[in-house]
Amino acid sequence: MTQVLILSERSKRFFLDVARWVPVVLAVQEYVGTVRQTEGRSMQPTMNSTRAWWRIGDLLLLDRWHARSYERGDVVELLSPCEVGDVLIKRVIGVEGDLVRPRCGDGSLVRVPRGHVWVEGDNGPLSHDSNAFGCVPAGLVQSRVAAKILPLSEAGAIECRPPPRDRVIPSRYPRAMRYGD
Protein backbone atom coordinates (compact mmCIF):
# COMPACT_ATOMS: atom_id res chain seq x y z
CA MET A 1 0.00 0.00 0.00
CA THR A 2 1.47 3.33 -1.03
CA GLN A 3 1.14 6.35 1.21
CA VAL A 4 1.18 9.83 -0.23
CA LEU A 5 2.59 12.67 1.79
CA ILE A 6 0.62 15.83 1.22
CA LEU A 7 2.35 19.05 2.23
CA SER A 8 0.59 22.29 2.89
CA GLU A 9 1.58 25.36 0.87
CA ARG A 10 3.29 26.77 3.95
CA SER A 11 5.41 23.62 4.38
CA LYS A 12 6.37 23.65 0.71
CA ARG A 13 7.51 27.27 0.97
CA PHE A 14 9.51 26.47 4.10
CA PHE A 15 11.36 23.58 2.41
CA LEU A 16 12.05 25.67 -0.69
CA ASP A 17 13.45 28.50 1.46
CA VAL A 18 15.69 26.06 3.32
CA ALA A 19 16.82 24.49 0.03
CA ARG A 20 17.81 27.93 -1.31
CA TRP A 21 20.01 28.67 1.71
CA VAL A 22 21.78 25.30 1.95
CA PRO A 23 24.31 26.12 -0.83
CA VAL A 24 24.99 29.52 0.72
CA VAL A 25 25.66 28.03 4.16
CA LEU A 26 27.87 25.29 2.68
CA ALA A 27 29.84 27.84 0.64
CA VAL A 28 30.40 30.05 3.70
CA GLN A 29 31.63 27.07 5.73
CA GLU A 30 33.96 25.90 2.95
CA TYR A 31 35.43 29.23 1.81
CA VAL A 32 34.88 31.87 4.50
CA GLY A 33 34.93 30.33 7.95
CA THR A 34 33.56 27.72 10.26
CA VAL A 35 33.61 26.51 13.85
CA ARG A 36 35.45 23.39 15.03
CA GLN A 37 35.82 21.63 18.34
CA THR A 38 39.35 20.55 19.26
CA GLU A 39 40.51 17.33 20.87
CA GLY A 40 43.78 16.20 22.35
CA ARG A 41 46.59 17.73 24.36
CA SER A 42 49.17 18.63 21.70
CA MET A 43 48.29 22.34 21.78
CA GLN A 44 48.10 22.75 25.56
CA PRO A 45 48.15 25.27 27.20
CA THR A 46 46.87 27.31 24.22
CA MET A 47 43.93 24.95 23.72
CA ASN A 48 42.19 22.39 25.92
CA SER A 49 43.99 23.77 28.95
CA THR A 50 41.23 23.03 31.44
CA ARG A 51 40.30 19.38 31.23
CA ALA A 52 37.18 18.28 33.06
CA TRP A 53 35.19 15.09 32.70
CA TRP A 54 32.38 16.96 30.92
CA ARG A 55 34.59 18.87 28.46
CA ILE A 56 35.68 17.40 25.16
CA GLY A 57 37.64 20.36 23.79
CA ASP A 58 37.69 24.04 22.99
CA LEU A 59 35.46 25.55 20.32
CA LEU A 60 37.47 27.46 17.71
CA LEU A 61 36.59 29.98 15.00
CA LEU A 62 38.43 29.05 11.79
CA ASP A 63 39.21 31.63 9.09
CA ARG A 64 39.23 29.82 5.73
CA TRP A 65 39.19 33.02 3.67
CA HIS A 66 42.74 33.88 4.79
CA ALA A 67 43.99 30.27 5.01
CA ARG A 68 47.09 31.03 2.91
CA SER A 69 48.03 34.27 4.67
CA TYR A 70 49.56 32.64 7.73
CA GLU A 71 52.95 33.56 9.12
CA ARG A 72 55.38 32.14 11.65
CA GLY A 73 53.62 31.80 14.99
CA ASP A 74 50.07 31.50 13.65
CA VAL A 75 47.92 28.51 14.58
CA VAL A 76 46.47 26.68 11.60
CA GLU A 77 44.16 23.77 10.82
CA LEU A 78 45.66 21.30 8.35
CA LEU A 79 45.01 17.87 6.94
CA SER A 80 47.29 15.23 8.41
CA PRO A 81 50.11 14.20 6.07
CA CYS A 82 50.08 10.73 7.70
CA GLU A 83 46.47 9.75 8.42
CA VAL A 84 43.90 10.24 5.67
CA GLY A 85 40.90 12.13 6.98
CA ASP A 86 42.58 13.37 10.18
CA VAL A 87 42.67 17.10 10.84
CA LEU A 88 45.41 18.69 12.95
CA ILE A 89 45.65 22.01 14.77
CA LYS A 90 49.29 23.17 14.97
CA ARG A 91 51.43 26.30 15.15
CA VAL A 92 53.47 27.36 12.10
CA ILE A 93 57.13 27.41 13.16
CA GLY A 94 58.84 27.74 9.79
CA VAL A 95 57.83 28.77 6.27
CA GLU A 96 59.54 28.07 2.96
CA GLY A 97 63.23 28.96 2.96
CA ASP A 98 63.57 28.94 6.77
CA LEU A 99 66.08 26.76 8.58
CA VAL A 100 64.53 24.85 11.50
CA ARG A 101 66.26 22.85 14.22
CA PRO A 102 63.94 19.94 15.18
CA ARG A 103 63.11 19.53 18.89
CA CYS A 104 64.81 16.15 19.08
CA GLY A 105 67.82 15.07 17.16
CA ASP A 106 71.45 15.86 16.59
CA GLY A 107 70.99 19.62 16.33
CA SER A 108 71.20 19.70 12.54
CA LEU A 109 69.09 22.19 10.62
CA VAL A 110 66.29 21.36 8.18
CA ARG A 111 65.53 23.76 5.32
CA VAL A 112 61.80 24.16 4.72
CA PRO A 113 61.37 23.54 0.97
CA ARG A 114 59.35 25.65 -1.42
CA GLY A 115 55.60 25.24 -0.88
CA HIS A 116 56.00 23.67 2.59
CA VAL A 117 55.70 24.64 6.26
CA TRP A 118 57.09 23.30 9.53
CA VAL A 119 54.33 22.89 12.15
CA GLU A 120 54.48 21.96 15.84
CA GLY A 121 52.13 21.60 18.77
CA ASP A 122 52.66 23.88 21.77
CA ASN A 123 52.94 20.83 24.05
CA GLY A 124 56.09 19.31 22.56
CA PRO A 125 56.23 15.94 24.31
CA LEU A 126 52.60 15.14 23.43
CA SER A 127 52.55 16.50 19.89
CA HIS A 128 52.73 14.48 16.68
CA ASP A 129 54.03 17.16 14.33
CA SER A 130 56.80 18.07 11.87
CA ASN A 131 59.35 16.72 14.33
CA ALA A 132 57.89 13.29 13.54
CA PHE A 133 56.75 13.62 9.91
CA GLY A 134 58.88 16.49 8.54
CA CYS A 135 57.85 19.48 6.49
CA VAL A 136 54.22 19.61 5.39
CA PRO A 137 52.94 20.73 1.97
CA ALA A 138 51.36 24.16 2.39
CA GLY A 139 48.38 22.91 0.39
CA LEU A 140 47.33 20.83 3.41
CA VAL A 141 46.66 24.03 5.41
CA GLN A 142 42.87 24.44 5.42
CA SER A 143 42.37 27.49 7.64
CA ARG A 144 43.90 29.86 10.13
CA VAL A 145 42.61 29.63 13.70
CA ALA A 146 41.24 33.10 14.39
CA ALA A 147 39.79 32.79 17.89
CA LYS A 148 38.73 30.56 20.73
CA ILE A 149 34.98 30.76 21.34
CA LEU A 150 34.56 28.34 24.25
CA PRO A 151 35.17 28.14 27.13
CA LEU A 152 33.94 31.69 27.61
CA SER A 153 36.57 32.30 30.30
CA GLU A 154 39.28 31.84 27.62
CA ALA A 155 37.43 33.32 24.63
CA GLY A 156 39.37 35.67 22.38
CA ALA A 157 41.86 35.89 19.54
CA ILE A 158 44.55 33.21 19.31
CA GLU A 159 47.95 34.71 20.03
CA CYS A 160 50.53 34.67 17.25
CA ARG A 161 53.56 33.43 19.17
CA PRO A 162 56.91 33.71 17.34
CA PRO A 163 58.97 30.50 17.19
CA PRO A 164 62.00 30.07 19.45
CA ARG A 165 64.92 32.08 18.06
CA ASP A 166 67.41 29.34 18.88
CA ARG A 167 65.50 26.86 16.68
CA VAL A 168 64.47 28.90 13.62
CA ILE A 169 66.60 30.93 11.25
CA PRO A 170 64.15 32.90 9.09
CA SER A 171 64.69 33.22 5.37
CA ARG A 172 66.20 36.56 4.42
CA TYR A 173 63.83 37.01 1.51
CA PRO A 174 60.13 37.81 1.42
CA ARG A 175 57.95 34.94 0.22
CA ALA A 176 57.54 36.36 -3.30
CA MET A 177 61.33 36.56 -3.86
CA ARG A 178 62.27 33.10 -2.60
CA TYR A 179 63.55 30.45 -5.00
CA GLY A 180 63.73 32.79 -7.95
CA ASP A 181 60.00 33.63 -8.08
N, C-alpha and C positions, 0 to 999 in steps of 0.2 A: 504494500500500500504506500503510495507516494504522498508525502505531506508538502504542502505549498506554504511557504512563508510569505505572508503579506505584510509589507511595511507601509506605515502611514507616510504621507507626504513629508511630515516633519522629520521622521527618521531617515528618509531618503536624503533630504537636504543635509542633515547632520553628517551622514556617512560621506556624502560628496564633499562637504567642507573639510572633513578630516583627510580625505584622500588627496585633496589639493595641497594641504600643508605638509603631508608626509615627505615629499621630495625636498621641500624647503628645510625642514628640520634635519633630514639626513645630510643635506649639503652643508648646513652650518656645522654639524658635528664633525664632518669629514674634513672641511677646509678652513673653518674659522676657529672653532674651539669646542671643547667638551669638558666633562668632569669625569675623574677616575678615582677610584679608591685604591690605596696602596696596601701592599702586604710585605711582610718580611722586615728584617732588621739591618739590611745593608746600608741604609741611608740614615740610621740613627746617629746623632740626635736631631738632625734636621727634620726627619719624618718618623712617625710611629714612636715618638719618644716616651709617651706615657702608655704603657701596656696594661690593660685591665682585662679581666675575663670577658667583658661584654664588648670590648672594642676589637674590631678587625684591623682597621688601618685608618690613616688620614684620608680626607677627601681633598683632592687637588683640582685646581682649575688649569687646564692645558691650553696653550696658545698654539694652534696649528697654523694660523695665518703667517706667523713669523718663525716657523719651525727651522728654517735655514739661516736665521740671523742670530744664532747663538755665538757666544764667545767663551773664552776660558773662564771657568768659574760658574757658568750657568748650569742649571739642572735641566736635563732633557729626558723625554720618554723615547725609547728606541726599541726596535725589534731585536730580539736576542740573536746573535750570530751563531749560537750553538743549538738552541732548542726551537724548532719551528713552532710558531704560534705564541711563544712566550714574549712578554713585554717587560722591559727593564726600565727603572728610573735610576739614573746615574748623573754624576757631575762631570762636565767636560773639563779635563785637565790639560789636554794638548790638542792643538789643531794642526792642519797640514803644515809641514816644514819645521815644527817644533822638535826639540830633542827632549825626551822624557826618560827619567831614571825610574824603572819599575820599583815598587815597594820592596819586593824580595828579589834576591839575585846577587850577582857579582858586582853590581854598581855600574855596569856598562849602560850606555845610553841607547835609546831606540829612537830613530827618526820617524815621525809620523808622516806616512806617504801622502801624496796628492789624493784628495778626495776621501780622506779618512780622519778619524778623531780618536783620541785616547780618553776613555771614560773610567771613572772609579766611583765606588760607593764611599760615603763619608765614614762608615764604620769598617775600616780596612780589614780586620781579621774575619769579618763575617760577610764580606762582599765578593761575589763572583763577577769579576770585571776585566778590564784590559790587562791587568796583571796576570790573569789566567788565560785569556783568549787573544790577547794582542790588540792591535789597532782595529777599529771598526769602520766599515764603509759609512761615509756620511749619509748615504741614501737610506740607511736604517733608522736615522733620527726622524721620528714622527711628529714631535711637538716639543715646545719649550714649556717647562713648568712655570706658570706665571704666579700662582698663589696657592696657599693652603686655605681651604674653606672651613674644614672641621678638623680638630675640635675648635670651638669658638675661642677658647682661651689662647690658642696659638695661631689664629687666623691672621693672614696678611701676606704680603709679597714674599717670595722666596729669595733669600739673600744670594747675590752673586759673590761667591767667595773665591778669590784668586788662588791658584794652585801654589803649593809650597815652592819657594824660590830655589831651594837646594835640589829640587827634583825636576824642574822644568826650565829649559832654556828656550825662550820664545824665538820664533823666526824673526829675522831682522826686516822682513819685507811684508807689506800689507798683502792680504789674501789675493788681490787681483794681480799682483806682480810676481807671485811665486811660480816657480817652475816654468818661466818663460811665457806666461799668459799675457 
